[in-house]
Amino acid sequence: DYFDRLAHGSGRGNSPSWLLEACMPRPPLTLHEGVAYGAHPRQRLDLYLPPPRRSPHRLVVFLYGGGWDAGARGTYRFLAQAMLACGFAVAVPDYRIFPEARFPDFLHDSAAAVGWLHRHAADYGFDGGRMALMGHSAGAYNAAAVALDPSYLEQAGVSPELVRGVVGLAGPYALNPLEYQETREIFAPSRSDPSRAHVVRLVRPHAPPMLLAHGGIDRRVLPINSRRLAEAMRGAGNDAHLRLYPRHGHVGLLLALANPFRWLFKALDDTVAFLDTVLAPTH
């Protein structure tokens, strides 16, 4: 994947904003930067809002990747701008990371951000009852785990039914993190109950619909992860849409969502179509 090579060739890994900031369109927006959803310094979020309108905007909460030991909300402005241009409000929260935090701290933070956004929706003019989670890599893991294990949102003081859908981009859902050196210590607290850290094993009936997208040449997180989660979701009677994009790798899948590269393949179109369906008004 050209974009993967370009990103990693710069030495900046999974942070693609350096490539995109200069060429992104600038849709009109209001940015509330560094809003606290908790007391910890990393419990902050950026909230991007389109121009006000008569009806509240639908909200997408984007959880970035970084292997649970890196990442910063400010590097994903390009993704927020792409989604804003498609008519969505976007929240990008930071969350606690290793070594200060371990499993399930980052999942509690992800759920806490959702809870805060639900409670403050009227203050910012978005629809707190029409919310979807979206994540890339470790962030896709976080999004799926929070959506599938009701305890995280319940402990955050909101109903698990609040999440109307999940867009997972190249998530390590089939990973047993205790088997790999780079994640073993991060997930050490799950040794007493390993199933809680294994997303595929969290699948339950009546889970929110999911769009599971993966690059066909992803060697960082293999496409079998999305295939297995899709199979488990469907096996439990849930709605799961699997999309494999054969020419793209791990970072390239995320970059291709940005408007300058929309013509390359259908990732953004597929994502917007899914979100339009799951975030449609209910009567």
C-alpha positions in Angstrom: 0.0 0.0 0.0 1.5 3.3 -1.1 0.1 5.2 1.9 1.4 2.7 4.4 4.9 3.0 2.9 4.7 6.8 2.9 3.6 7.0 6.5 6.0 4.5 7.8 8.9 5.8 5.6 8.6 9.1 7.5 9.1 7.4 10.8 5.8 8.6 12.1 4.0 5.2 12.1 0.2 5.5 12.6 0.0 9.3 12.7 -1.0 10.3 9.1 -1.9 13.9 9.8 1.4 15.3 8.5 0.4 14.0 5.0 -3.2 15.2 5.0 -3.4 18.5 6.8 -2.1 20.6 3.9 -4.5 19.2 1.3 -7.7 18.6 3.3 -10.7 20.8 2.5 -11.7 23.1 5.3 -15.4 22.7 5.9 -17.0 25.3 8.2 -16.8 24.0 11.8 -16.8 24.9 15.4 -14.0 23.1 17.4 -14.2 22.7 21.2 -10.7 21.6 22.0 -9.5 19.7 25.1 -12.9 19.4 26.7 -12.6 17.4 30.0 -14.8 14.3 30.3 -12.9 13.2 33.4 -10.3 14.3 36.0 -7.2 12.7 34.4 -5.1 14.8 32.0 -5.7 12.3 29.2 -9.5 12.3 29.7 -10.0 15.1 27.2 -11.7 15.2 23.9 -11.9 17.4 20.8 -15.5 18.1 19.6 -16.0 19.1 15.9 -19.4 20.6 15.1 -20.8 21.5 11.6 -22.7 24.8 11.3 -25.8 24.9 13.4 -29.1 23.7 11.9 -32.7 23.2 13.0 -32.3 19.5 13.8 -29.4 18.2 16.0 -26.4 16.6 14.2 -25.6 12.9 14.4 -22.4 12.2 16.4 -19.5 9.9 15.5 -17.1 9.2 18.3 -13.7 8.3 16.8 -11.2 6.2 18.8 -7.7 6.3 17.4 -5.1 3.5 17.4 -1.6 3.4 18.7 -1.2 0.0 20.3 -2.6 1.2 23.6 0.7 2.9 24.4 0.6 5.9 22.0 -1.8 8.4 20.3 -3.1 11.9 20.5 -6.4 13.3 19.5 -5.0 16.3 17.7 -3.5 14.3 14.9 -6.9 13.1 13.7 -8.3 16.5 12.5 -8.1 15.1 8.9 -10.5 12.3 9.8 -12.9 14.7 11.6 -12.9 17.1 8.6 -13.8 14.2 6.3 -16.7 13.2 8.4 -17.8 16.8 9.0 -18.0 17.2 5.2 -20.5 14.2 5.2 -22.7 15.9 7.7 -21.6 14.3 11.1 -20.5 15.9 14.3 -17.3 14.2 15.5 -15.7 13.7 18.9 -12.1 12.5 19.2 -11.2 11.6 22.8 -7.8 10.8 24.3 -7.7 7.9 26.7 -5.2 6.6 29.3 -2.4 4.5 27.8 0.3 2.2 28.9 2.5 2.2 31.1 0.3 4.4 33.3 -2.8 2.5 32.3 -3.6 -1.1 31.6 -6.6 -3.1 30.5 -9.4 -2.2 31.0 -8.6 1.4 31.9 -8.7 2.5 28.2 -12.1 0.9 27.8 -13.5 2.6 30.8 -12.2 5.9 29.4 -13.8 5.3 26.0 -17.1 4.5 27.7 -16.8 7.6 30.0 -16.3 9.8 26.9 -19.5 8.4 25.4 -21.4 9.0 28.7 -20.2 12.6 29.0 -21.1 13.3 25.4 -24.6 11.8 25.9 -25.2 14.0 29.0 -23.9 17.2 27.4 -25.4 16.7 23.9 -28.0 19.6 24.4 -25.2 22.0 25.4 -23.4 21.5 22.0 -26.3 20.9 19.6 -25.8 17.3 18.6 -28.2 14.3 19.1 -27.1 12.4 22.2 -29.4 9.5 21.2 -28.0 9.0 17.7 -24.3 8.1 18.3 -22.0 5.7 16.6 -18.5 4.5 17.6 -15.7 4.4 15.0 -12.1 3.3 15.6 -8.9 2.3 13.9 -6.6 -0.5 15.0 -6.4 -0.5 18.8 -9.2 2.1 18.7 -11.4 -0.3 16.7 -10.8 -2.9 19.4 -11.9 -0.3 22.0 -15.0 0.6 20.1 -16.0 -3.0 19.6 -15.3 -4.0 23.2 -17.3 -1.1 24.6 -20.2 -1.9 22.3 -20.2 -5.7 23.0 -19.6 -5.7 26.8 -22.5 -3.7 28.3 -20.7 -3.3 31.6 -18.5 -0.4 30.4 -21.3 1.9 29.3 -23.4 0.9 32.3 -20.6 1.9 34.7 -20.4 5.2 32.7 -24.0 5.8 33.6 -25.6 5.3 30.2 -27.6 2.6 28.5 -25.6 0.3 26.2 -28.4 0.8 23.6 -27.1 4.4 23.2 -24.5 3.1 20.7 -26.4 2.6 17.5 -23.5 1.2 15.4 -19.8 0.6 15.2 -17.4 1.2 12.3 -14.3 -0.9 12.9 -11.2 -0.2 10.8 -8.5 -2.9 10.9 -9.2 -3.9 14.5 -7.4 -6.8 16.3 -10.6 -8.4 17.4 -9.4 -12.0 17.3 -6.2 -11.2 19.2 -5.5 -12.9 22.5 -3.3 -10.1 23.9 -1.8 -12.4 26.5 -0.1 -14.4 23.8 2.0 -11.5 22.4 5.0 -9.9 24.0 4.0 -6.3 22.9 0.6 -6.6 24.5 1.1 -9.1 27.3 1.9 -6.5 30.0 -0.7 -4.1 28.9 -3.4 -6.7 29.3 -1.9 -8.5 32.3 -4.9 -7.7 34.5 -7.1 -9.8 32.2 -5.3 -13.0 33.2 -8.0 -13.9 35.8 -10.7 -13.7 33.1 -9.0 -13.8 29.6 -12.4 -13.8 27.8 -13.0 -10.2 28.8 -10.0 -9.1 26.7 -10.8 -11.2 23.6 -13.3 -9.2 21.6 -14.6 -12.1 19.5 -15.6 -13.9 22.7 -17.6 -10.8 23.8 -20.1 -11.1 21.0 -23.7 -11.3 22.3 -27.2 -11.3 20.8 -28.7 -7.9 20.2 -25.4 -6.2 19.7 -25.3 -3.0 17.7 -24.7 -3.3 13.9 -21.1 -3.2 12.8 -19.2 -2.3 9.6 -15.9 -4.1 9.7 -13.4 -2.8 7.2 -9.9 -4.1 6.6 -7.1 -3.7 4.1 -6.4 -6.8 2.2 -2.6 -6.4 2.4 -2.6 -5.3 6.1 0.3 -7.1 7.7 0.1 -5.3 11.0 -3.4 -6.6 11.9 -4.4 -9.4 9.6 -7.8 -9.3 7.8 -8.8 -12.6 9.6 -9.6 -10.5 12.6 -12.5 -8.7 10.9 -13.6 -11.9 9.2 -13.8 -13.7 12.5 -15.7 -11.0 14.3 -18.2 -10.7 11.3 -18.7 -14.5 11.5 -19.3 -14.3 15.3 -21.7 -11.4 15.0 -23.8 -13.1 12.3 -23.7 -16.4 14.3 -25.3 -14.6 17.2 -28.0 -13.1 15.0 -26.5 -9.6 14.7 -26.0 -7.4 11.7 -22.3 -7.3 10.5 -21.0 -5.9 7.2 -17.5 -7.1 6.2 -15.6 -4.9 3.7 -12.2 -5.9 2.4 -10.2 -3.4 0.3 -7.6 -5.5 -1.5 -5.0 -2.8 -2.3 -4.6 -1.2 1.1 -2.7 -1.9 4.2 -3.0 -0.9 7.9 -2.5 2.9 7.7 -3.7 3.2 4.1 -7.2 2.1 5.1 -7.4 5.1 7.5 -5.9 7.6 5.1 -8.2 6.6 2.3 -11.2 7.8 4.4 -9.9 11.4 4.0 -11.5 13.4 1.2 -8.4 14.0 -1.0 -8.2 10.2 -1.5 -11.9 9.4 -1.7 -11.6 8.5 -5.4 -9.2 5.7 -4.7 -11.8 3.3 -3.4 -15.1 3.1 -1.6 -14.1 3.1 2.1 -15.6 6.5 2.9 -18.7 5.9 0.8 -19.3 2.6 2.5 -18.8 4.2 5.9 -21.2 7.0 5.3 -23.8 4.7 3.9 -23.6 2.5 7.0 -23.8 5.5 9.4 -26.7 7.0 7.5 -28.6 3.7 8.1 -27.8 3.2 11.7 -28.1 6.8 12.7 -31.4 7.4 10.9 -34.2 8.9 13.0 -36.5 6.5 14.7 -40.2 7.1 14.9 
